[in-house]
């Protein structure tokens, strides 16, 4: 088969080509946010629209488009879907045997104020899972815990998504930064390595690591509710931001989130030993949202009812409390081990088959100005099942299930029940990734990116929004960096800007797109038993995402042009 060259202006009119390229995204977001269409149906419709745009608008060979979609579908199942099903499997086991009820009680006893629970669980605990695993794990885990604590489904979903922003650029042990460095070195500039890019991100995101906890509590409890606990928020966000800057600039991008989250958690818990708010906030509803209904069911079809507010006030004995934490400690240990490069290096040679997608691999050529010189796109499905984060979670769930005295027969049956409950969300995630992969190989997403890149002196702002767009489209900061890292470098060099600044801006801006990407919304809805209400979640978080992304863009503009911010830039 002949090599197909991507075309970025198929209609000879950049405005028209951009409008056509945007059709699949508009359809997807429109159906989810405004239409009464089930999410997996909306995803399939948007995928069909993307296929038509790719084939008839951008002249991609039809069979190549089919194979790109299939490639993305498989990526959606492995690793993303594999993470979701195993996290929910573990959660359902803890609910069924009552240990999750005890954990809820212990958390409520340690931190009875709902606002402080959000800081501890959604921000600190979520940042740990983002740093250790990424790829939807933090939203799935924290959303499930929040719903179990009595937060409404909308509150648990939306707030978990807002909290899972500032840590995203360093997620999965620095994978987005490492990937960005490999993409930006395609032209041979060895200065654009992971350390320098991570250090530059570490001079951008700490501002937002400090801001996001304030924003999170304001979104939940309103301005007055946020001001009442500002010392705790400052300790939580400040300690995380300080560690994020220090580790990224003096060690590297690998352990930024893991260390930052642990330090933030310890600082917050220690601070609460000597300080408590005057008023304990007991409501689990979103402020000023009369349509927000408190949770009355556990997530994802679990087998017993969630704790009521009254039951949250009971105190479990110490042994039961310690036992209730064991499954989640096991999960943390296995996820961290699975995320290390040492583990991957040992296990991958045992079994890690790779399949080049025949008819797609090395047959699609990216063209200037998206890349400096033409580059062939690989398409290899790496079925590294043994080292996938989802496998670590699966093993943790089995070990935890045996510790909780489940029989092997019951574990098998419970897994089958979990799969049946999640069949629609898994299809949705797979369809979303198929859509993102098709737009990548067809050049549709690059056309949207070039529209941002044509903004001249305002490029630092819009280049940041380009990263936001990449994550909103693909659901991954890593994928966004792959998608637009080369474009950021090329545009920065043409405009006389630091390529390291704009590469880092792509990753930093991307974190704010994480809360609105369809994949994350589906994960949140699944974890909180809010399937079918993805549109409500999207409408709730959308403007938070836009405003925060614009604030990141404003910071990048300052770093590009205004002293003393320019002194932070690595050249």
N, C-alpha and C positions, 0 to 999 in steps of 0.2 A: 504494500500500500504506500502511496506517495505521502510525503510530509505535507501537512496542512498548515499554512501560515495564518496566524490570527490577524483579524482585520478590526481596527478600532473605530473607524468612521465609515461604516459600510454604505451610508446614504449620502456621503459627500457633504454632509452638514452636521457639524459637531453637536449642535443643539438637538436636532432630530435624532441622531444616533444615540445620544444620552437618554432622551425621552423613551426611545424604544427599549434600551437596555434596562431602564428602571421598571418596566412593566411587571416582570415577575415579583419583584420586591413589593411594589405597590399592591398587587393582587394579594400576596401573602399577608401583609400587614393589614390591608383593608378587610379581608375576610375574617381575620382573627379578631381585630379590634371592633369592627363595625357590623359584620355579618353574623347571623346566627347559624354558623357553619361549624361542624365539629373540626377540631384542629387537624386531625389526620386527613380529613377530606380536603381542608384548605391547603394543606401541604402538598397533596397530590395534584390539586388544581394548579397551584403555583408552579409545581414541577412540570406539568404539561405545558403551561405558558412559557416557561423557560426553554423547553425543548423546541417549541415553535419559533421563539425569538432566535435561538441559537442556529437552527437549521435554515429558516427562511429569511431571517434578518441579517445574521452574521455569516451565512454560507458555510456553516460547519457541516461536514458529511453526516448524514442521519445515523448511520451505524456507529460512528465515532461518538455522537451525542448519547446514543443508547448505552454504550460502554462506559462513558464518563458518569452517567447517572447510576449505573450498576456499581461502579467503583465507589462512588459516594455512599450508596445505600449500604454497602458492606462496611464501610468505615463508620457509618452511623450505628450499626449493630456492634461492631468491635473496633474501638474500645468503648464508645459512649454508652450504648444500650447495655453492655456487659457490666458497666459500673452501676447503672440505675437498678437493674434487677437484683443485684447482689446486696446493695445497700438496703433496699426495701425488704429483701428476704431476711436480713439480720434484724431489721427493725421489727418486723412482724413476729419473729421469734421472741424478742424481748417483751413485746406487748402480750403475747399469748401466755407466757409463764408468769406475768405480773412484775417482772423486774423493772420494766420501763416505768410502771406506776410508782415504784419505790424511788427510782431515779428522779422522777418529776418531783416527788415529795422532798427529796434531799436538796434538789436545786432550789425549790421554793423556800426551804428553811435557811439555806445559805444566803440566798439573794431573793428576798420576798418581793422586792420592787420590780415591776415588769420592765421598767426602763433599764435597770441594771442587769436583768436577765438578758435583755437584748444585747447589751454591750458584751457580756460574758460569752453568750452562745453564738449569736449571729456574727459578731465582729471577731472576737478573739478565737473561739473554737473554729469558726468558719475559716479564718486565716490560716490556722494550722492545717486543715484539710486541703486548702488551696495550695499551700506550699508543699505538702507531701504528695498530693495526687492530682489536683486540678480536675479539669474535664467534667464538671458537673457534680463532683463529689461533695463539696461544701454545701451547696444549696440543698442537695438531697438529704444530707445528714441534719443540718441545722433546721431546715424546714420541718422535718419530721419531729425533732425535739420541741420546737416552738409550738407546733400544733398540739403535741401531747401535753404541753404546759397550759393549754387552754387558750392560746392565741387564736383569733379567728383565722380561717383559711386565707383570706385576702391579706391580712396582716402578716401571717407567717410567710406567705409566698413573697409578697412585695418587699418586706423588710429584709428577708434573707437575700434577695437579689440586690438590694441597695447596699447591704453590708459587704457583699462579695464583689467589691470593685477595686479598692486600693491595693489588695494583695495580688491581683490577677497577673500583672506583668512579670512577677517573679514566681508564678505558679509552677507546680510539678517540678520542684527543685531546679528552677531557673530555665526550664525548657524554652519559653518564648524568647528569652534573651539569647540563649545559645543558638537557637534557630535563626534569629534575626542576624546574628553575627555571620553565620554561614552564608546567608543570602547576600548580605552586603559586601562580602569578600569576593564575590564572583569576578570582580574586576581586578583583583589582585592587591588591593590596599590592605595590608596586614594590620594597620592601625585600628581598623574597625573590628576589634576583637570583642569577645563576650565581656571581658572585664571592663573595658572603656564604655561600652554601650550600657552595661548594667550600672556603672557608676553614674552615668548621665541620667538614667532613669531614676537612680537614687537621689538625684538633685532636683527631681520634678515631683515625684509621687509623695514624698514625705509631707508636703504642704496639704495634700489631699488625704493622707492617712490621718492627719490631725483634724481635717475638716469633716470627713465622712462620718465619724461617730457622732459629732454634733448634728449633722444632717440627718442621720438615722433616727436619733431620738426626737428631733424636731418633726420629722415626717410621721412619727408614731404618736407623740404626746403633745405636739404644738410647741410654740416658742416658750411659753411660761413653764410647761412641763420639762422642757430641755434645760432652761436656766436653773431650775431647782436642783439639778444634779451636775452642774457644770464642772465642779472639781473632779468628780469621778470620770467624766468624759475626757477631761484634760489629761488625767493620769493614764487612762486607757489609750487614747489616741496619741498622746505625746510620747509615751514609752515605745509604742510601735513605730512611730515615725522616726524617733531617734535611732532605734536599732536598724530600721530600713536604710537610713542614710549611712550609718557607720559600717554595717556589714557589706553593703553594696560597694562602698568606696574603698574599704580597706581589706576586704576578704574576697568578694566576688558575688555573683548572682545566685549561687546554688542554695544557700541555707537562709536567705533573707527572711522569707515568710515563716519558716519553721521556728527560727530563733526569735523573730519579732513577736510572733503570736504567743509563744511560751512566756517571754518576758512581760508582755502586755497583760497576759492572764494573771501571772504572779503579782505584778504591780497592782492590778485592780483588786484582786482578792485581799492582798495585804493592806491596801488603802481602806477597804471596807471594814477592816478590823478596828480602825480608829475613827472612821467617819461613816455616818448614815444620813440619808436625807430626812428632813423634818417631816415630810409627808410621804407615806408609802403609797405608791401608785399600784392599785390592784386591778384596774380595768385592762382587759386584753383586747379591746376594740381600738381601731384606728380613730383618732380624734377627728371630729367634724365629718364623719362618714356614717350617717344614719342607716345606710344600706349594709353596713358591715355587720355580719352576724357572727357571734362567738362560736368557737368550735364545739360541736357536740358529737363528733365521730373521729376516730383515729384515721390516719392517712392510708391510702392505697388498699382499702378493703380489709383492714386488720380485723382480728377475730374477737376483740373485746372493745368495750367503749372507752373513750378517753376519760381522763380524770376530770372531775368537776372542780370548780374553784374551792368548794368546801373540802374535798379530799386532799387538795394541795396543801392544806394547812395542817394535816396530820404529820406526825413525826415517826419515821420508821426507826427500828433499832439499828445500832451501828453495824452489826454483821450483815443485815439485809441491805443496808446502804452500800457497803463495800462490795457485796455480791452484785448489786445492780450496775455498778460501774465496770465490772470485769469485762463484759462483752465489748464495751466501747474502748477500754484500755487495750484489749486484744486487737481491736480494729486499728487503733492508732499505731501499735507496734508493727502489725503486718503491712499496713499502708506505707509506713516509713521505710521498712526493709525493702519492699517492692519498688520504691522510688529511687533507691540508691543505684548509682552506676556500677558499683561493685557487684551487686546482686545480678543486675542485667548482664554484665560481662561473663559471669559464671554460668548462668542458666540459659541464655539465648543460644549458645552453641549446641545445647542439648536438643532443642526443638524450636525452630523459628523459621518455618517455611515462608518463602517469598514467591509471589506469582506476578510476573509482569502481565499487565492487561493487554492481551494481544489485540492489535488494531487501534491501540491508544498510546501505549508506552513508546516514548521518543518519536512520536509522529505528529505532535502538536508543537509548533514553534512560536515562542514569544518573540515579538518584534519591537524594535525601537519605536517610540521613546519610552516604552514601559521598562525595557532593559537597555543598557548601553549597546550591546551587540546581540544578535539573534541567539536564542537559547532554546534547546529542545526540552520539552517537559516530560519527565519520567512519570510513570503510572505503575507503581509496584505495590501490590497489597501485601503488607507484612503481617502475617498471622502469628505474631509473637505472643501467643496465648498464655504461655507460662509466666511472662513478665508483665503482662497487662495489669494495670491497677485493679481492674475488676476481678482478676483472678486472686490477687491478694485479699480483696474484700471477701470473695467467695470462701477462701481457705479460713479467713478469720471467722466468718459466719458459721462454718462447719465446726471449727474448734470451739467457738462460743456456745454453739448448740449442744455439743457433747458435754461441755462444762455445766450447762444448764440442765443436763440430764435428759435431753431428748433422745429418743431411740433413732437409729438410722432410718427405719421405715418412716417414722414421722417426719424426719428431715426431708426425705425424698418427696413425700406427699405435700409438705409445706412449700417446697420449692415449686412444684407443679401448680399449686394454688397461686403463688406469687406471679408466676409467668402468665397465668390466665388473666389475672387482674390487670397486668401491665401490657397486655397484647396491643391495645390501641396506642398508648404512649410510645411503645417501642417502634411501632410502625411510623408514628409521627417523627420521631428523632431520625430514623433511617431516611425518610422522605426529605427532611430538612437538609441532611448532609448530602443527599443526592442532588438537591437543588443547588447548594453551595459549590459542590464539585463541578457540576455542569457549567455554572456561570464562570468558574475559574478556567476551565479548559476551552470554553468557547470564546473567552476574551470579553464577555459581557461585563464582568466586574472591573476589568482594566479600563473599559470605556468610561465607567462611572468614576474611576480613580483619576483619569486624565482630566475630567471636568474640574476636579478639585485642584489639580496641578497647574491649571492655567490662570491662577489668581494673582500672579506677580508678587508684589511686595506684601500682600496679605497671606502669602503661602504658609508661613509658620502657623497661622490660625487654621486655615483650611487643610493644611497637611495633617494637622492634629485630628481634625474631623475625618480625614481619610482613614486614619487608624480606627476611629470610632465606627465608621461605615464598614470597614473590613470585619470587625468583630460582630457587628450587627448582622452581617450577611453570613458569616461562616460559623459563628458561635465560639470562636477560639482566638485568643490573642496570638497564639503560635501561628495559626493559619493566616491571620491578618498580616503578620510580619512576613510570612512567605509570599503572600499576595502582593504587598505593596512596599516591601523593604527595598527592592531594587529601584522602584520608581522614586521613593523618597531620596535615595542617594543621588540619582540622576538630577532630579529637580533641585536639590540643595546645591549641587556643584554648579548648575547653570545659573543660579541666583546668587552665588557667592556666600551661601550659608554653610554652617558646619554640617556635614553629613551625619556626624554622630548625634548632633542635636536633633535633626529631623528623623533619624532612625529611632532614637529614643522616644521622640514625640509620637511616632506611630504606635509604639507599644503603650505609652502612657495614656494617649487619647483612647486607645482601644479598650482600656479597662472600663470606661464608662458605657461602652456599647454592650458590655457583658450582660447588663440587666435587661436589655430589650431583645436580645437575640432569641429566636423562636425555640431553639434547643433548650436554653436555660429556663425559659418560661414553662416549657413542657415538663422539665425535670421538677420545677417548683410545684406545678399543679399536681403532678403525680405524687410527690412526697407529702403533700398536704390534703390529699383526697379532694382536690378542687378541679379534677378533670372535667372539661366542658366549659370552664370559666376562664380559659386562657386570655380571652379578650379583656376581661375585667382586670386581670393582672397587668396586661400590656398597657391599658389605659392609665392604670395607677402609676406605673414606673416610668412611662415614656417621657414626661416632662422633667422628671428628676434626671434622667439620662441626658437629655438635651442640654439642660442648664449646666450640669457638672462637666459635660464634654466641652462646652463653650468656655467654662472657667479654666479648664486645662489649656485650651487654645489660647486664652488670654495670657496665661503664664508663659507659654512658649513664645508668644510675640514679645513679651518683656525680655525673655532670655536671648532672643534674637537681636533686639535693637536697643534696649534700655539698660544703662548702668544703674545699680550694681548687679543686676540680674545677669548681664552679659559675662560677668566675671565667673559665673558658675559653669559656663559652657566649656566643654572639652572639644578641642579642635583636632 
